[in-house]
Amino acid sequence: MTEKRQPSVAVSPDELLLPARARRPEDLVRFALGAVLIGLTLLAADAAQSTAGGLNADAARGAGRAPQVLLSVAGSFSTVAVLLVPVAFVGQQILRRDVRRIAAGVLAAVLAYGTSLLVDLWAIHLAPHAVLAALTGPVPGGTGSTEPVLSYLAAVLACMTAAGVAQQPRWAAALAVLLGLNALTVLVGGSVGVLSLLLALLIGWTLAHGATYALGSPNARPTAADLFVGLGQLEFSPVTALRTPGTGAHEPHHYLVGQADGRPDLDVVVLGRESSGFGFLRRAWQRVRLRTAPQRRSLLSLRGVLKQESLLCYAVQEAGARSRRLLAVAELGPDAALIIYEPLSGHTLDQLHDAEVTDALLRDTWRQVKLLQSRRIVHRNLVASALLMDDRGAVHLVGLEDGDVAARDLALRTDVAQLLTTLGLRVGPERAVAGAFAVLGPDRVGAVVPLLQPLALSRETRAALKRHDGSGPSDPAGAAPDLLAQLREEILRTRPQAPVEPARLERLRPRTLVTVLGGATAGYFVLLQLRQLRHQAAARPPSRPRPRLRPPDPHHRGAATPGRPGQGGHRAGHRDRPGPVVRLRLHRGLHACRQQRLRH
């Protein structure tokens, strides 16, 4: 079945190449890191109450040595200035008409202030006593206690961070000086504790990056004219550009650039931060969970993406395999990059008619993969869209962004399993396995039987398997045989001694992770309950000991027993009645005498 390709559209010189906003993975990483640091700060407040109290006492002693007039003036100035600086910065952004950054700053400030108030309520009403004692203290020279979190400080830091103060060094320096001066004055003045101040700064910093990731960071958006200028600096001579419509924001944008003087056209790929960081969470989870996950080292850097793409293209060309020929790479502003290839026309495997997928094409595909494996290069994404047949019928391997060099045997065998599944979905298991045997040999194909499992395949291939096996959303479960099982049977029919036990590809199972997290959470709450019980027992007043009664002494029955104060003792000569123990001994003695008399 052939898919219709959308017609290209001419690009005007003032057309923007990137979307207005992009979700950058570094913002998500900083948000997660800030959340972890907030949790660790609260745990430290619970476990290190004495340390926090010592830090606060040291700050109070330092306040006593400083001149009170100087502290008062510095505190008043820093409190006013730290509130006026965000207003001035937002006013500058309004004059520049940067509405998106203003919206991000206001949202971050509201979130940080609300979160600080929630932490205050939690610390006062729900938190353990140790946390409240570590975050608060007595107000100097007054009654009551200090606030657990300085809400205004968190809001100010969140507003300016989300509004892009890091891109303006002068404003960033002014903010750092004012925040430091304000923190020093409130800390030395005893208005706040060390952990409380640290918690406020962490809340502001974390919520700023969370709001930035949720709304997206503004892009420095190059135009088609900037693209032509960048190509001219690389000694190309662009005159026209065509693009394919309907490209998603997270996908690379392809442009067919025509050159002057009859020079060949260029296939230009424009990468933005949205495309380079797309799927960050999924890739990070795969890296933690699976041993066969792509070792992606350039999630946070466009320059890293360019280096990885260049290395793989040059390595594939040196191995002799057919792929797009890389001409140049370059940066196009702070948020965009260019990858320039020779144009390669043709159709991918999923766009070919059934009659065009011949056995010769299958063997040519396996030969290209064999060339990669001879140099220990892995593709990691051998899906149908990565196999392109040109106008002469030759197969080219494209989509190398997840590949790697100097790969291990497990990754090499995973590539073979992935391609077997891709070709099996297209032409059936018999033809796919026959082509692999003809090129790779039975030994190398038989070694991939333990890897014919869904975990070793890409997400796109797993979705295609569900549709093929009849377990998708539109077909009843079990409507078709399992393709992976058919591939294993087909390989074992020719290579019966091949291993059949599935390989263990998981480093960490989701069930194990849930169990560990649940156990850690339950243990934490149990420790909190034990700590509260200990504090309650320590705060309870000691009970009076009950008086111990001495048993009567039978040798001093006539002795007087001193009574309580104000009362007379027992009368002299009074014979105490024998207690239960004495009566039991007398009874046993009398019984023994009777038995002895009866014997005589």
Secondary structure, 3 states (H helix, E strand, C coil): CCCCCCCCEECCCCCECCCCEECCHHHHHHHHHHHHHHHHHHHHHHHCHHHHHHHHHHHHHHHHHCCHHHHHHHHHHHHHHHHHHHHHHHHHHHHCCCHHHHHHHHHHHHHHHHHHHHHHHHHHHCCCHHHHHHHCCECCCCCCECCCCCHHHHHHHHHHHHCCHHHCHHHHHHHHHHHHHHHHHHHHCCCCCHHHHHHHHHHHHHHHHHHHHHHCEECCCCEHHHHHHHHHHCCCCEEEEEECCCCCCCCCEEEEEEECCCCCCEEEEEEEHHHHCCCHHHHHHHHHHECCCCCCCCCCCHHHHHHHHHHHHHHHHHHCCCCCCEEEEEECCCCEEEEEECCCCEEEHHHCCHHHCCHHHHHHHHHHHHHHHHCCCECCCCCHHHEEEECCCCEEECCCCCCECCCCHHHHHHHHHHHHHHHHHHHCHHHHHHHHHHHHCHHHHHCCHHHCCHHHCCHHHHHHHHHHCCCCCCCCCCCCCCHHHHHHHHHHHHCCCCCCCCCCCECCCHHHHHHHHHHHHHHHHHHHHHHHHHHHHHHCCCCCCCCCCCCCCHHHCCCCCCCCCCCCCCCCCCCCCCCHHHHHHHHHHHHHHHHHHHHC
